[in-house]
Amino acid sequence: MVDKPIRVAIFARVSTQEQVVEGTSLDYQADQLTAYCEAQGWEVAGKYVDPGFTGKDGERPGLKRVLRDAGLGLFDKVIVFKLDRLARNLRLMLEIEDKLKSKGVSLHSVKESLDTSSAIGRTVFQVLGLTSEWERDAIIERTRSGRIQRYKEGRWAGGKPPYGYSYNKDTKKLVINETEARVVRKIFEKYNSGSSLGAVADMLNRDKVKPRYETGKGWRPTAIRQVLINPLYKGMQIVNRHLHISDIRKVDMSKAITISVPAVVSERTWEQAQKHLDNHKRIRPMRDEQWLLQGLITCGLCGLSYQVLKQSSYRYYKCRGKLKIRHLDGSPKCANKNLKAKCLEEAVWSRIEEIVNDPNKLQPMIEETIKDLKIREEELQASLLPINKRLGEIANQKSRLSDEFVIKNMNPDKFKKLQSDLDKEETRLRSLQSDIDPEQMTELETTQSMLRLWESQLNAMGWNPENEDGSMVKLAERPHKLALNIIGLGDKGLTDTLGFPATKREILDKLQVKVIVFPDRAEVKAVFPIAPIDFGQKCTSTLGEGELDLIGGLRPP
């Protein structure tokens, strides 16, 4: 009898910074691991990659697929080039290895020459993981300390200089870039004289003033505001607070490290701009409108996405190719009309309801829901079942021990010793059981309940042999009504509980719906074929043609 070859899953990861470094690319790792498996006589059952993800991230798509497929029994080992390809901190590394072990899958690292299928390999794995985490933390700490020390000495510590400044290699400090500094002074001057953020941005775009990055599409009001609130331009830079510039006023200045830089504007000018900003703050009201297709619509003429627009009580979707900011070079605006939101959303959703009402299309969705629930059930049981199983074994051992004491006249001292050992083990396990999060038990029970629900719905889809052409089709009265009722509740929080999309938007995302708009129609793309939407004059509109920056904020064209 020939032994079955060991099935191996190859796993590779590179962070964004590492992709250009020789020896760590995905292709290099995959080639090395494949050759290693061939030399060992192992069968490569699959390849999993996480390109551009940090090793601290436990929600990486490639890693999640590995853990899922491990539970399905698709392979016996997961092989990595180095342990740090798997994870960059000990907690996550041990968590991943423990999940693999619970599914009967071991971990193998080529560089460190270890395999967790043995007790020694698992111990070495834990030690190396701890060393890797310590080394990473030490590097981060040294880098941070060195950067802050350079800042304290008044030197620039690296990175692209802010707009309005250049880096002097000789002094290692920032100096004023006069060309850009004139733009900054113009921004403060115009804003302090009464111009709005939008008016200042329009002035710069009209004068064809280029922003720092050539890929930028001109100046926007948000960029103008970021210049105005930055204390850098009055000569003070905050260097030890890593936050977005829009949150700069939230800095606790008692703990901030600041360095002096050449001032582009006077402190009086800067403070005047802050007062102006405070006096013109607008609190936008909360909006409860649901933009069902936001982010799902693309223009078939110019290829840009559609944004949402509200004018009075009417809602629209508008092509971004119609915005002035997209055509600073004088090119013509997109000719696609605005779309009435309610009309388009109803047209798209009516087609989605047809999918949910079609048993042959609803069935795979329910099957996928059942599959996801089973995976979740296995993950929850992995931490709960071993304790319950061992407690059951102890109960059986106690029963057998009593029988032997009575029937076989076991030595009383031996009986007491064995019974004491079992009692201690039972007490220890009961203690572990009491430490289990009650919510985890509740989630397991809920998951199992939902699993039974969807399995019963799948079984309810009986065959109907009375089709006109003699073919057999599924009856789905119960399942499709249940699905539509769930979606109709519109409660996003139910999705995790039920394992099925509980809102219209989530069902659109599950079906991978995309809408491509042309002047006369909208083509709807999804995992199932969907009929196009013919507009006529029904869904298009010439209203709301003014420029806008945010929902409800119209500017004159």
Stockholm file with secondary structure:
# STOCKHOLM 1.0

chainA/1-557         MVDKPIRVAIFARVSTQEQVVEGTSLDYQADQLTAYCEAQGWEVAGKYVDPGFTGKDGERPGLKRVLRDAGLGLFDKVIVFKLDRLARNLRLMLEIEDKLKSKGVSLHSVKESLDTSSAIGRTVFQVLGLTSEWERDAIIERTRSGRIQRYKEGRWAGGKPPYGYSYNKDTKKLVINETEARVVRKIFEKYNSGSSLGAVADMLNRDKVKPRYETGKGWRPTAIRQVLINPLYKGMQIVNRHLHISDIRKVDMSKAITISVPAVVSERTWEQAQKHLDNHKRIRPMRDEQWLLQGLITCGLCGLSYQVLKQSSYRYYKCRGKLKIRHLDGSPKCANKNLKAKCLEEAVWSRIEEIVNDPNKLQPMIEETIKDLKIREEELQASLLPINKRLGEIANQKSRLSDEFVIKNMNPDKFKKLQSDLDKEETRLRSLQSDIDPEQMTELETTQSMLRLWESQLNAMGWNPENEDGSMVKLAERPHKLALNIIGLGDKGLTDTLGFPATKREILDKLQVKVIVFPDRAEVKAVFPIAPIDFGQKCTSTLGEGELDLIGGLRPP
#=GR chainA/1-557 SS CCCCCCEEEEEEEECTGGGGSTTCSHHHHHHHHHHHHHHHTCEEEEEEEEETCCTTCTTCHHHHHHHHHHHTTCCSEEEESSHHHHCSSHHHHHHHHHHHHHTTCEEEETTTTEETTSHHHHHHHHHHHHHHHHHHHHHHHHHHHHHHHHHHTTCCCSSCCCTTEEEETTTTEEEECHHHHHHHHHHHHHHHTTCCHHHHHHHHHHTTCCCSSTTSCSCCHHHHHHHHHCGGGGTEEECSCCSCGGGGGGCCTTSCCEEECCCSSCHHHHHHHHHHHHHTCCCCCCCCCCCTTTTTEEETTTCCBEEEEEETTEEEEEEGGGSGGGCTTCCCCCCCCEEEHHHHHHHHHHHHHHHHHCHHHHHHHHHHHHHHHHHHHHHHHHHHHHHHHHHHHHHHHHHHHHHHHHHSCCCHHHHHHHHHHHHHHHHHHHHHHHHSCHHHHHHHHHHHHHHHHHHHHHHTCCEECCCTTSCCEECCHHHHHHHHHHHHTCCTTHHHHHSSCCSHHHHHHHTTCEEEECSSEEEEECSSCCCCEECTTSSEESSCCSEEEETTEEECC
#=GC SS_cons         CCCCCCEEEEEEEECTGGGGSTTCSHHHHHHHHHHHHHHHTCEEEEEEEEETCCTTCTTCHHHHHHHHHHHTTCCSEEEESSHHHHCSSHHHHHHHHHHHHHTTCEEEETTTTEETTSHHHHHHHHHHHHHHHHHHHHHHHHHHHHHHHHHHTTCCCSSCCCTTEEEETTTTEEEECHHHHHHHHHHHHHHHTTCCHHHHHHHHHHTTCCCSSTTSCSCCHHHHHHHHHCGGGGTEEECSCCSCGGGGGGCCTTSCCEEECCCSSCHHHHHHHHHHHHHTCCCCCCCCCCCTTTTTEEETTTCCBEEEEEETTEEEEEEGGGSGGGCTTCCCCCCCCEEEHHHHHHHHHHHHHHHHHCHHHHHHHHHHHHHHHHHHHHHHHHHHHHHHHHHHHHHHHHHHHHHHHHHSCCCHHHHHHHHHHHHHHHHHHHHHHHHSCHHHHHHHHHHHHHHHHHHHHHHTCCEECCCTTSCCEECCHHHHHHHHHHHHTCCTTHHHHHSSCCSHHHHHHHTTCEEEECSSEEEEECSSCCCCEECTTSSEESSCCSEEEETTEEECC
//
